[in-house]
Amino acid sequence: MKHPRAGLARETRRRPPISVAVALAVLVAVAVATVFAPWIVPDATAQDLMLGITGPGPGHPLGTDDLGRDVLELLVAGARTAVPGALCVAAGSMLIGNLVGLPAGYLGGWVDALAMRWADLVFSLPALLVAIVVAGVLGGGYGLAIAVLVVLFAPTDTRVVRGAVLEQRHRPYVEAAQLKNLSAWRIMTRHVWPNIAPVALANVFLNFAYALVSLASLSFLGLGVPAGSPDWGRTLSDNRTQFLTNPWTVIAPGLAIIATAAALNIVGDWLYERVDRRGRAR
């Protein structure tokens, strides 16, 4: 007969901590805003110059900016540009990291040496500073900022994937596949990658958070989305001189960036710990 405390302990271990639950709730809210913003706030960029900048009040819970735009609506609409760009950076970085890290870890030799020298070179560069310089020289633009950050973030995923592959390379299932004379590509993609995928996916959350902050920083400096766009970083930049008149024009987008990045980090750390714990149990 099973002791009732054993079942309670298992249930407690499976239940995520309160911080993770709160972080997941934040991410769900941000996801809803990202997907449904055109229907939730269809007139987010509508201007009311006669109204101008006002504090919180009826009809405008967070007030308006100097163009008479509702701050709360701009906040919801801002997720439409802030989040997809960061997601593209994280996904593109993961793709390059897998394409480079898999053969580097499995094949070793000159392939590994070449991949790691490239990763070390790029990883040694200050990502945000390089992105600012490149975007400034080439004229800025949201697409360019995303492309630059993908290249600069890729070494992180490459190292993570390579390390996970090195851990799996001498496992019995890999040796059994080699004895069957399967091609290296098939072993890497059909056998090794499914076992390291959880680690790679957990790392996506961390890169997602860094990319969100980096893109917001570039938009704040005028090197991302164009002026007037409902983007968190750009909204923060456009209204920084209005802080004393209506602080929420600056506080709201700043809190959105911080809360989303923190939530991504919390969930990413939690997933990584779970994956690492399961890997050690095996």
TIKOLRO-799809 format. One record per residue (C-alpha): x, y, z; residue number from 0; residue in three letters. Coordinates in nm, 2 decimals, padded with zeros to 4 digits. Example, Ala and Ser with C-alpha at 12.3 -4.5 7.8 and 13.67 -1.06 7.14 Angstrom:
# TIKOLRO-799809
<pt u="01.23" v="-00.45" w="00.78" seq="0" type="ALA"/>
<pt u="01.37" v="-00.11" w="00.71" seq="1" type="SER"/>
This chain:
# TIKOLRO-799809
<pt u="00.00" v="00.00" w="00.00" seq="0" type="MET"/>
<pt u="00.14" v="00.34" w="-00.10" seq="1" type="LYS"/>
<pt u="00.19" v="00.60" w="00.17" seq="2" type="HIS"/>
<pt u="-00.03" v="00.90" w="00.11" seq="3" type="PRO"/>
<pt u="00.27" v="01.13" w="00.16" seq="4" type="ARG"/>
<pt u="00.46" v="00.97" w="-00.13" seq="5" type="ALA"/>
<pt u="00.18" v="01.08" w="-00.37" seq="6" type="GLY"/>
<pt u="00.17" v="01.42" w="-00.22" seq="7" type="LEU"/>
<pt u="00.55" v="01.46" w="-00.25" seq="8" type="ALA"/>
<pt u="00.53" v="01.36" w="-00.62" seq="9" type="ARG"/>
<pt u="00.25" v="01.60" w="-00.68" seq="10" type="GLU"/>
<pt u="00.45" v="01.88" w="-00.52" seq="11" type="THR"/>
<pt u="00.76" v="01.80" w="-00.73" seq="12" type="ARG"/>
<pt u="00.55" v="01.82" w="-01.05" seq="13" type="ARG"/>
<pt u="00.38" v="02.14" w="-00.95" seq="14" type="ARG"/>
<pt u="00.59" v="02.45" w="-01.07" seq="15" type="PRO"/>
<pt u="00.69" v="02.70" w="-00.81" seq="16" type="PRO"/>
<pt u="00.48" v="03.01" w="-00.76" seq="17" type="ILE"/>
<pt u="00.74" v="03.23" w="-00.93" seq="18" type="SER"/>
<pt u="00.72" v="03.00" w="-01.24" seq="19" type="VAL"/>
<pt u="00.34" v="03.01" w="-01.24" seq="20" type="ALA"/>
<pt u="00.34" v="03.39" w="-01.22" seq="21" type="VAL"/>
<pt u="00.60" v="03.40" w="-01.50" seq="22" type="ALA"/>
<pt u="00.39" v="03.17" w="-01.72" seq="23" type="LEU"/>
<pt u="00.08" v="03.39" w="-01.65" seq="24" type="ALA"/>
<pt u="00.29" v="03.70" w="-01.77" seq="25" type="VAL"/>
<pt u="00.40" v="03.52" w="-02.08" seq="26" type="LEU"/>
<pt u="00.04" v="03.41" w="-02.16" seq="27" type="VAL"/>
<pt u="-00.08" v="03.77" w="-02.13" seq="28" type="ALA"/>
<pt u="00.21" v="03.89" w="-02.35" seq="29" type="VAL"/>
<pt u="00.13" v="03.62" w="-02.61" seq="30" type="ALA"/>
<pt u="-00.24" v="03.72" w="-02.62" seq="31" type="VAL"/>
<pt u="-00.14" v="04.08" w="-02.67" seq="32" type="ALA"/>
<pt u="00.10" v="03.99" w="-02.94" seq="33" type="THR"/>
<pt u="-00.14" v="03.78" w="-03.14" seq="34" type="VAL"/>
<pt u="-00.47" v="03.97" w="-03.08" seq="35" type="PHE"/>
<pt u="-00.35" v="04.33" w="-03.05" seq="36" type="ALA"/>
<pt u="-00.51" v="04.43" w="-03.39" seq="37" type="PRO"/>
<pt u="-00.85" v="04.33" w="-03.25" seq="38" type="TRP"/>
<pt u="-00.80" v="04.43" w="-02.89" seq="39" type="ILE"/>
<pt u="-00.67" v="04.78" w="-02.97" seq="40" type="VAL"/>
<pt u="-00.74" v="04.85" w="-03.34" seq="41" type="PRO"/>
<pt u="-00.69" v="05.23" w="-03.29" seq="42" type="ASP"/>
<pt u="-00.38" v="05.22" w="-03.07" seq="43" type="ALA"/>
<pt u="-00.20" v="05.48" w="-03.28" seq="44" type="THR"/>
<pt u="-00.49" v="05.71" w="-03.33" seq="45" type="ALA"/>
<pt u="-00.39" v="06.07" w="-03.23" seq="46" type="GLN"/>
<pt u="-00.59" v="06.33" w="-03.04" seq="47" type="ASP"/>
<pt u="-00.38" v="06.64" w="-03.06" seq="48" type="LEU"/>
<pt u="-00.65" v="06.85" w="-02.88" seq="49" type="MET"/>
<pt u="-00.63" v="06.62" w="-02.58" seq="50" type="LEU"/>
<pt u="-00.25" v="06.60" w="-02.57" seq="51" type="GLY"/>
<pt u="-00.07" v="06.45" w="-02.28" seq="52" type="ILE"/>
<pt u="-00.28" v="06.37" w="-01.97" seq="53" type="THR"/>
<pt u="-00.25" v="06.16" w="-01.65" seq="54" type="GLY"/>
<pt u="-00.45" v="05.85" w="-01.57" seq="55" type="PRO"/>
<pt u="-00.83" v="05.91" w="-01.58" seq="56" type="GLY"/>
<pt u="-01.16" v="05.79" w="-01.71" seq="57" type="PRO"/>
<pt u="-01.12" v="05.62" w="-02.05" seq="58" type="GLY"/>
<pt u="-00.74" v="05.63" w="-02.02" seq="59" type="HIS"/>
<pt u="-00.63" v="05.42" w="-01.72" seq="60" type="PRO"/>
<pt u="-00.26" v="05.51" w="-01.78" seq="61" type="LEU"/>
<pt u="-00.32" v="05.84" w="-01.94" seq="62" type="GLY"/>
<pt u="-00.21" v="05.96" w="-02.28" seq="63" type="THR"/>
<pt u="00.12" v="06.07" w="-02.45" seq="64" type="ASP"/>
<pt u="00.19" v="06.41" w="-02.60" seq="65" type="ASP"/>
<pt u="00.01" v="06.31" w="-02.92" seq="66" type="LEU"/>
<pt u="-00.30" v="06.21" w="-02.73" seq="67" type="GLY"/>
<pt u="-00.25" v="05.84" w="-02.78" seq="68" type="ARG"/>
<pt u="-00.37" v="05.60" w="-02.50" seq="69" type="ASP"/>
<pt u="-00.07" v="05.47" w="-02.32" seq="70" type="VAL"/>
<pt u="-00.24" v="05.13" w="-02.23" seq="71" type="LEU"/>
<pt u="-00.34" v="05.07" w="-02.59" seq="72" type="GLU"/>
<pt u="00.02" v="05.16" w="-02.71" seq="73" type="LEU"/>
<pt u="00.15" v="04.91" w="-02.45" seq="74" type="LEU"/>
<pt u="-00.07" v="04.63" w="-02.58" seq="75" type="VAL"/>
<pt u="00.01" v="04.72" w="-02.94" seq="76" type="ALA"/>
<pt u="00.38" v="04.74" w="-02.86" seq="77" type="GLY"/>
<pt u="00.39" v="04.37" w="-02.80" seq="78" type="ALA"/>
<pt u="00.31" v="04.32" w="-03.17" seq="79" type="ARG"/>
<pt u="00.66" v="04.44" w="-03.27" seq="80" type="THR"/>
<pt u="00.87" v="04.38" w="-02.95" seq="81" type="ALA"/>
<pt u="00.79" v="04.01" w="-02.91" seq="82" type="VAL"/>
<pt u="00.80" v="03.87" w="-03.27" seq="83" type="PRO"/>
<pt u="01.14" v="04.03" w="-03.34" seq="84" type="GLY"/>
<pt u="01.29" v="03.88" w="-03.03" seq="85" type="ALA"/>
<pt u="01.14" v="03.54" w="-03.11" seq="86" type="LEU"/>
<pt u="01.29" v="03.55" w="-03.46" seq="87" type="CYS"/>
<pt u="01.63" v="03.62" w="-03.30" seq="88" type="VAL"/>
<pt u="01.60" v="03.33" w="-03.06" seq="89" type="ALA"/>
<pt u="01.47" v="03.09" w="-03.33" seq="90" type="ALA"/>
<pt u="01.73" v="03.19" w="-03.58" seq="91" type="GLY"/>
<pt u="02.01" v="03.16" w="-03.32" seq="92" type="SER"/>
<pt u="01.88" v="02.82" w="-03.23" seq="93" type="MET"/>
<pt u="01.88" v="02.71" w="-03.59" seq="94" type="LEU"/>
<pt u="02.23" v="02.82" w="-03.65" seq="95" type="ILE"/>
<pt u="02.34" v="02.67" w="-03.32" seq="96" type="GLY"/>
<pt u="02.20" v="02.33" w="-03.41" seq="97" type="ASN"/>
<pt u="02.34" v="02.33" w="-03.76" seq="98" type="LEU"/>
<pt u="02.69" v="02.42" w="-03.63" seq="99" type="VAL"/>
<pt u="02.69" v="02.26" w="-03.29" seq="100" type="GLY"/>
<pt u="02.56" v="01.91" w="-03.39" seq="101" type="LEU"/>
<pt u="02.84" v="01.83" w="-03.63" seq="102" type="PRO"/>
<pt u="03.10" v="02.00" w="-03.41" seq="103" type="ALA"/>
<pt u="03.01" v="01.78" w="-03.11" seq="104" type="GLY"/>
<pt u="02.95" v="01.46" w="-03.30" seq="105" type="TYR"/>
<pt u="03.23" v="01.47" w="-03.57" seq="106" type="LEU"/>
<pt u="03.49" v="01.65" w="-03.36" seq="107" type="GLY"/>
<pt u="03.83" v="01.70" w="-03.53" seq="108" type="GLY"/>
<pt u="03.88" v="02.00" w="-03.76" seq="109" type="TRP"/>
<pt u="03.50" v="02.05" w="-03.78" seq="110" type="VAL"/>
<pt u="03.48" v="02.10" w="-03.40" seq="111" type="ASP"/>
<pt u="03.80" v="02.32" w="-03.40" seq="112" type="ALA"/>
<pt u="03.67" v="02.55" w="-03.68" seq="113" type="LEU"/>
<pt u="03.32" v="02.58" w="-03.52" seq="114" type="ALA"/>
<pt u="03.46" v="02.66" w="-03.18" seq="115" type="MET"/>
<pt u="03.71" v="02.92" w="-03.31" seq="116" type="ARG"/>
<pt u="03.42" v="03.09" w="-03.49" seq="117" type="TRP"/>
<pt u="03.21" v="03.08" w="-03.18" seq="118" type="ALA"/>
<pt u="03.49" v="03.21" w="-02.96" seq="119" type="ASP"/>
<pt u="03.55" v="03.50" w="-03.20" seq="120" type="LEU"/>
<pt u="03.19" v="03.61" w="-03.21" seq="121" type="VAL"/>
<pt u="03.13" v="03.54" w="-02.85" seq="122" type="PHE"/>
<pt u="03.41" v="03.76" w="-02.75" seq="123" type="SER"/>
<pt u="03.24" v="04.06" w="-02.91" seq="124" type="LEU"/>
<pt u="03.00" v="04.28" w="-02.71" seq="125" type="PRO"/>
<pt u="02.68" v="04.19" w="-02.89" seq="126" type="ALA"/>
<pt u="02.48" v="04.51" w="-02.83" seq="127" type="LEU"/>
<pt u="02.77" v="04.74" w="-02.91" seq="128" type="LEU"/>
<pt u="02.84" v="04.56" w="-03.24" seq="129" type="VAL"/>
<pt u="02.47" v="04.57" w="-03.32" seq="130" type="ALA"/>
<pt u="02.46" v="04.94" w="-03.26" seq="131" type="ILE"/>
<pt u="02.77" v="05.00" w="-03.48" seq="132" type="VAL"/>
<pt u="02.65" v="04.78" w="-03.77" seq="133" type="VAL"/>
<pt u="02.29" v="04.92" w="-03.76" seq="134" type="ALA"/>
<pt u="02.43" v="05.28" w="-03.74" seq="135" type="GLY"/>
<pt u="02.66" v="05.23" w="-04.03" seq="136" type="VAL"/>
<pt u="02.40" v="05.06" w="-04.25" seq="137" type="LEU"/>
<pt u="02.12" v="05.29" w="-04.17" seq="138" type="GLY"/>
<pt u="01.93" v="05.10" w="-03.90" seq="139" type="GLY"/>
<pt u="01.60" v="04.92" w="-03.95" seq="140" type="GLY"/>
<pt u="01.42" v="04.65" w="-03.76" seq="141" type="TYR"/>
<pt u="01.50" v="04.37" w="-04.00" seq="142" type="GLY"/>
<pt u="01.87" v="04.46" w="-04.00" seq="143" type="LEU"/>
<pt u="01.88" v="04.46" w="-03.62" seq="144" type="ALA"/>
<pt u="01.72" v="04.12" w="-03.60" seq="145" type="ILE"/>
<pt u="01.97" v="03.98" w="-03.86" seq="146" type="ALA"/>
<pt u="02.27" v="04.12" w="-03.67" seq="147" type="VAL"/>
<pt u="02.15" v="03.98" w="-03.34" seq="148" type="LEU"/>
<pt u="02.09" v="03.64" w="-03.48" seq="149" type="VAL"/>
<pt u="02.45" v="03.61" w="-03.59" seq="150" type="VAL"/>
<pt u="02.58" v="03.75" w="-03.25" seq="151" type="LEU"/>
<pt u="02.36" v="03.52" w="-03.04" seq="152" type="PHE"/>
<pt u="02.43" v="03.20" w="-03.24" seq="153" type="ALA"/>
<pt u="02.76" v="03.11" w="-03.06" seq="154" type="PRO"/>
<pt u="02.56" v="03.07" w="-02.73" seq="155" type="THR"/>
<pt u="02.34" v="02.80" w="-02.89" seq="156" type="ASP"/>
<pt u="02.64" v="02.65" w="-03.07" seq="157" type="THR"/>
<pt u="02.82" v="02.59" w="-02.74" seq="158" type="ARG"/>
<pt u="02.51" v="02.46" w="-02.56" seq="159" type="VAL"/>
<pt u="02.43" v="02.21" w="-02.84" seq="160" type="VAL"/>
<pt u="02.79" v="02.10" w="-02.88" seq="161" type="ARG"/>
<pt u="02.82" v="02.03" w="-02.51" seq="162" type="GLY"/>
<pt u="02.50" v="01.83" w="-02.51" seq="163" type="ALA"/>
<pt u="02.61" v="01.63" w="-02.81" seq="164" type="VAL"/>
<pt u="02.95" v="01.55" w="-02.65" seq="165" type="LEU"/>
<pt u="02.76" v="01.41" w="-02.35" seq="166" type="GLU"/>
<pt u="02.55" v="01.19" w="-02.58" seq="167" type="GLN"/>
<pt u="02.81" v="01.09" w="-02.83" seq="168" type="ARG"/>
<pt u="02.94" v="00.78" w="-02.65" seq="169" type="HIS"/>
<pt u="02.61" v="00.66" w="-02.52" seq="170" type="ARG"/>
<pt u="02.51" v="00.29" w="-02.61" seq="171" type="PRO"/>
<pt u="02.23" v="00.40" w="-02.84" seq="172" type="TYR"/>
<pt u="02.48" v="00.60" w="-03.05" seq="173" type="VAL"/>
<pt u="02.73" v="00.32" w="-03.07" seq="174" type="GLU"/>
<pt u="02.45" v="00.08" w="-03.17" seq="175" type="ALA"/>
<pt u="02.35" v="00.31" w="-03.45" seq="176" type="ALA"/>
<pt u="02.71" v="00.33" w="-03.57" seq="177" type="GLN"/>
<pt u="02.74" v="-00.05" w="-03.57" seq="178" type="LEU"/>
<pt u="02.44" v="-00.05" w="-03.82" seq="179" type="LYS"/>
<pt u="02.65" v="00.17" w="-04.05" seq="180" type="ASN"/>
<pt u="02.40" v="00.45" w="-04.04" seq="181" type="LEU"/>
<pt u="02.53" v="00.78" w="-04.18" seq="182" type="SER"/>
<pt u="02.66" v="01.04" w="-03.95" seq="183" type="ALA"/>
<pt u="02.38" v="01.29" w="-04.06" seq="184" type="TRP"/>
<pt u="02.11" v="01.03" w="-03.98" seq="185" type="ARG"/>
<pt u="02.26" v="00.95" w="-03.64" seq="186" type="ILE"/>
<pt u="02.28" v="01.32" w="-03.55" seq="187" type="MET"/>
<pt u="01.93" v="01.41" w="-03.67" seq="188" type="THR"/>
<pt u="01.73" v="01.10" w="-03.59" seq="189" type="ARG"/>
<pt u="01.90" v="00.97" w="-03.28" seq="190" type="HIS"/>
<pt u="02.12" v="01.24" w="-03.11" seq="191" type="VAL"/>
<pt u="01.91" v="01.55" w="-03.16" seq="192" type="TRP"/>
<pt u="01.58" v="01.43" w="-03.01" seq="193" type="PRO"/>
<pt u="01.78" v="01.36" w="-02.69" seq="194" type="ASN"/>
<pt u="01.94" v="01.71" w="-02.68" seq="195" type="ILE"/>
<pt u="01.63" v="01.90" w="-02.80" seq="196" type="ALA"/>
<pt u="01.50" v="01.98" w="-02.45" seq="197" type="PRO"/>
<pt u="01.83" v="02.15" w="-02.36" seq="198" type="VAL"/>
<pt u="01.83" v="02.35" w="-02.69" seq="199" type="ALA"/>
<pt u="01.47" v="02.46" w="-02.64" seq="200" type="LEU"/>
<pt u="01.52" v="02.56" w="-02.28" seq="201" type="ALA"/>
<pt u="01.81" v="02.78" w="-02.40" seq="202" type="ASN"/>
<pt u="01.57" v="02.95" w="-02.65" seq="203" type="VAL"/>
<pt u="01.39" v="03.11" w="-02.35" seq="204" type="PHE"/>
<pt u="01.71" v="03.27" w="-02.23" seq="205" type="LEU"/>
<pt u="01.81" v="03.40" w="-02.57" seq="206" type="ASN"/>
<pt u="01.45" v="03.52" w="-02.61" seq="207" type="PHE"/>
<pt u="01.49" v="03.74" w="-02.30" seq="208" type="ALA"/>
<pt u="01.83" v="03.88" w="-02.41" seq="209" type="TYR"/>
<pt u="01.70" v="03.95" w="-02.76" seq="210" type="ALA"/>
<pt u="01.39" v="04.13" w="-02.62" seq="211" type="LEU"/>
<pt u="01.61" v="04.37" w="-02.42" seq="212" type="VAL"/>
<pt u="01.86" v="04.41" w="-02.70" seq="213" type="SER"/>
<pt u="01.60" v="04.50" w="-02.96" seq="214" type="LEU"/>
<pt u="01.43" v="04.74" w="-02.72" seq="215" type="ALA"/>
<pt u="01.77" v="04.90" w="-02.66" seq="216" type="SER"/>
<pt u="01.82" v="04.95" w="-03.04" seq="217" type="LEU"/>
<pt u="01.47" v="05.09" w="-03.08" seq="218" type="SER"/>
<pt u="01.53" v="05.32" w="-02.79" seq="219" type="PHE"/>
<pt u="01.84" v="05.45" w="-02.97" seq="220" type="LEU"/>
<pt u="01.65" v="05.50" w="-03.29" seq="221" type="GLY"/>
<pt u="01.81" v="05.20" w="-03.47" seq="222" type="LEU"/>
<pt u="01.51" v="04.97" w="-03.47" seq="223" type="GLY"/>
<pt u="01.15" v="05.04" w="-03.55" seq="224" type="VAL"/>
<pt u="01.07" v="05.39" w="-03.70" seq="225" type="PRO"/>
<pt u="00.96" v="05.68" w="-03.48" seq="226" type="ALA"/>
<pt u="00.60" v="05.67" w="-03.37" seq="227" type="GLY"/>
<pt u="00.57" v="05.30" w="-03.39" seq="228" type="SER"/>
<pt u="00.39" v="05.12" w="-03.10" seq="229" type="PRO"/>
<pt u="00.70" v="04.94" w="-02.98" seq="230" type="ASP"/>
<pt u="00.81" v="04.92" w="-02.62" seq="231" type="TRP"/>
<pt u="01.16" v="05.04" w="-02.67" seq="232" type="GLY"/>
<pt u="01.06" v="05.32" w="-02.91" seq="233" type="ARG"/>
<pt u="00.77" v="05.43" w="-02.69" seq="234" type="THR"/>
<pt u="01.01" v="05.45" w="-02.40" seq="235" type="LEU"/>
<pt u="01.24" v="05.67" w="-02.61" seq="236" type="SER"/>
<pt u="00.97" v="05.89" w="-02.76" seq="237" type="ASP"/>
<pt u="00.82" v="05.98" w="-02.41" seq="238" type="ASN"/>
<pt u="01.13" v="06.01" w="-02.19" seq="239" type="ARG"/>
<pt u="01.09" v="06.38" w="-02.19" seq="240" type="THR"/>
<pt u="00.73" v="06.35" w="-02.07" seq="241" type="GLN"/>
<pt u="00.81" v="06.16" w="-01.75" seq="242" type="PHE"/>
<pt u="00.72" v="06.45" w="-01.51" seq="243" type="LEU"/>
<pt u="00.39" v="06.52" w="-01.69" seq="244" type="THR"/>
<pt u="00.27" v="06.16" w="-01.71" seq="245" type="ASN"/>
<pt u="00.52" v="05.91" w="-01.57" seq="246" type="PRO"/>
<pt u="00.32" v="05.61" w="-01.71" seq="247" type="TRP"/>
<pt u="00.44" v="05.69" w="-02.06" seq="248" type="THR"/>
<pt u="00.78" v="05.58" w="-01.95" seq="249" type="VAL"/>
<pt u="00.70" v="05.34" w="-01.66" seq="250" type="ILE"/>
<pt u="00.46" v="05.12" w="-01.86" seq="251" type="ALA"/>
<pt u="00.68" v="05.02" w="-02.15" seq="252" type="PRO"/>
<pt u="00.98" v="04.99" w="-01.91" seq="253" type="GLY"/>
<pt u="00.78" v="04.75" w="-01.68" seq="254" type="LEU"/>
<pt u="00.66" v="04.55" w="-01.99" seq="255" type="ALA"/>
<pt u="01.02" v="04.49" w="-02.10" seq="256" type="ILE"/>
<pt u="01.14" v="04.40" w="-01.75" seq="257" type="ILE"/>
<pt u="00.85" v="04.18" w="-01.66" seq="258" type="ALA"/>
<pt u="00.86" v="03.99" w="-02.00" seq="259" type="THR"/>
<pt u="01.24" v="03.94" w="-01.99" seq="260" type="ALA"/>
<pt u="01.23" v="03.83" w="-01.62" seq="261" type="ALA"/>
<pt u="00.94" v="03.59" w="-01.69" seq="262" type="ALA"/>
<pt u="01.14" v="03.43" w="-01.98" seq="263" type="LEU"/>
<pt u="01.45" v="03.39" w="-01.77" seq="264" type="ASN"/>
<pt u="01.25" v="03.23" w="-01.48" seq="265" type="ILE"/>
<pt u="01.07" v="02.98" w="-01.72" seq="266" type="VAL"/>
<pt u="01.39" v="02.91" w="-01.91" seq="267" type="GLY"/>
<pt u="01.59" v="02.84" w="-01.58" seq="268" type="ASP"/>
<pt u="01.31" v="02.62" w="-01.46" seq="269" type="TRP"/>
<pt u="01.29" v="02.42" w="-01.78" seq="270" type="LEU"/>
<pt u="01.67" v="02.38" w="-01.79" seq="271" type="TYR"/>
<pt u="01.68" v="02.25" w="-01.43" seq="272" type="GLU"/>
<pt u="01.40" v="02.00" w="-01.50" seq="273" type="ARG"/>
<pt u="01.58" v="01.88" w="-01.82" seq="274" type="VAL"/>
<pt u="01.92" v="01.86" w="-01.63" seq="275" type="ASP"/>
<pt u="01.76" v="01.67" w="-01.34" seq="276" type="ARG"/>
<pt u="01.60" v="01.42" w="-01.58" seq="277" type="ARG"/>
<pt u="01.92" v="01.37" w="-01.77" seq="278" type="GLY"/>
<pt u="02.11" v="01.29" w="-01.45" seq="279" type="ARG"/>
<pt u="01.84" v="01.05" w="-01.34" seq="280" type="ALA"/>
<pt u="01.89" v="00.86" w="-01.67" seq="281" type="ARG"/>
